[in-house]
Amino acid sequence: MQFTTTVLLARKTATGLPVPSAVIDALGAGKRPPVVVTINGGYTYRSTVGVMNEQFLVPLSASHREAAGIAAGDTVEVRLEIDALPRVVDVPEDLAAALQEAGVRAAFDTLSNSRQRALADPVSQAKAPETRARRIAQAVEALRS
């Protein structure tokens, strides 16, 4: 499904791509389907349609805006396709080992894809070994709680 929309600024920094309800209906995969998003025919990412204030939106993070070369207020051409591929999070080896050692790997595996990413991505992005170790400890503690 292809449509034109304006990048919406919601709150102070969050942005999203408003999706017409007719597009959601035509996709035929429920009200919050997993999708592959293509912006202006050149930049593609995976996401899930959400609903905010009774409006369908695809989240658009700062990194996606930068990569696509767009900003809030821009008019863009969007193509949505149902994303049928499984969502898998790359878990860094040291985080996986810590989760296993702490006995919380099963709890991690039951989390949603976005929650798994919220724990794994900060570890992957850490540059200093001390930061990485601290983030691993925080992830383990979050799963114990």
Buried (B, 14 or more C-beta within 10 A) or exposed (E): BEBEBEBBBBEEEBBBBBBBEEBBEEBEBEEEBBBBBBBBEEBBBEBBBBEBEEBBBBBBBEEBBEBBEBEBEBEBEBBBBBBEEEEEBEBBEEBBEBBEEBEBBEEBEEBEBEEBBBBBBBBBEBEEEEEBBBBBEEBBEBBEE
